């Protein structure tokens, strides 16, 4: 009886050793790059042009924001621009004809006053020499002569300045002020363009986080979706399988629910994170065996669903 048991066990071991080793099949998932569309400035949602599940193309309008502060800022900038531009044009045009005539008249009046004071002083010089007038009167005439001369010189300098035009420094200052206002004006124009949220590329809208009338904050994703042309497949395999492959290989995958085949190319092979010396999260893998992720890119434009299951047999 014991011999029969031993013979049966030996026969079973022999038959199991003769059976061919089955190639394992690994399960993967289809993923796409996630796209988030968020406003740059705060505003209320005025209108939403898309719905969840809709496919949009690059440049399509997704939503319109209402930002009253931008309109108020634009009006302020327009007033500042008019003032700065007028100041700059005035520095280039110089003095008007009326200003020049007024400066010439002031110069001529100062010159006449100077000539009168000079002649009066010359007459009094002979009289003071003969002691026909008091020295006090001569001193007063001398003072009036000096004042008239100073006024004449000041009027002459003012006339020269008017005819010469504005100083270069003042012209540069006016130009700098106008350039500064132009920068603010451009900033307002950019803010007005930010009122319209557009799709950065072809994508499928998955989630719309806000509704019409709600406040959208800067950086808060108003739309989330998947890029249509960025499908890829991720597979988790043990180290014994990963070391036998490299990027660039082509494979035929299986879609189990439709029984269709799919051609794909290996993009990358990278190790998955490990905890301490336990790197495997699957019971059928050895605990000391590292776990790797194989990333594949489909070669065919099939209508793959995100998170769809794919089978891979190396």
Buried (B, 14 or more C-beta within 10 A) or exposed (E): EEEEEEEEEEEEEEEEEEEEEEEEEBEBBBBBBBBBBBBBBBBBBEEBEBEEEBBBEEEBBBBBBBBEEBEEBBEEBEEBBEEBBEBBEBBEEEBEEEEBEBBBEBBEEBBEBBEEBBEBBEEBEEEBEEEEBEEEEBEEBBEBBEEBBEBBBEBBEBBEEBEEBBEEEEBEBBBEBBEEBBEBBEEBEEBBEBBEBEBEBBBBBBEBEBEEEEEBEEEEBBBBBBBBEBBBBEBBBBBEBBEEBEEEBEBEBBBEEEEEEBEBBBEEBEEEEEEEEEBBEEEEBEEEBBBBBBBBEBEEEBEBEEEBEBBBEB
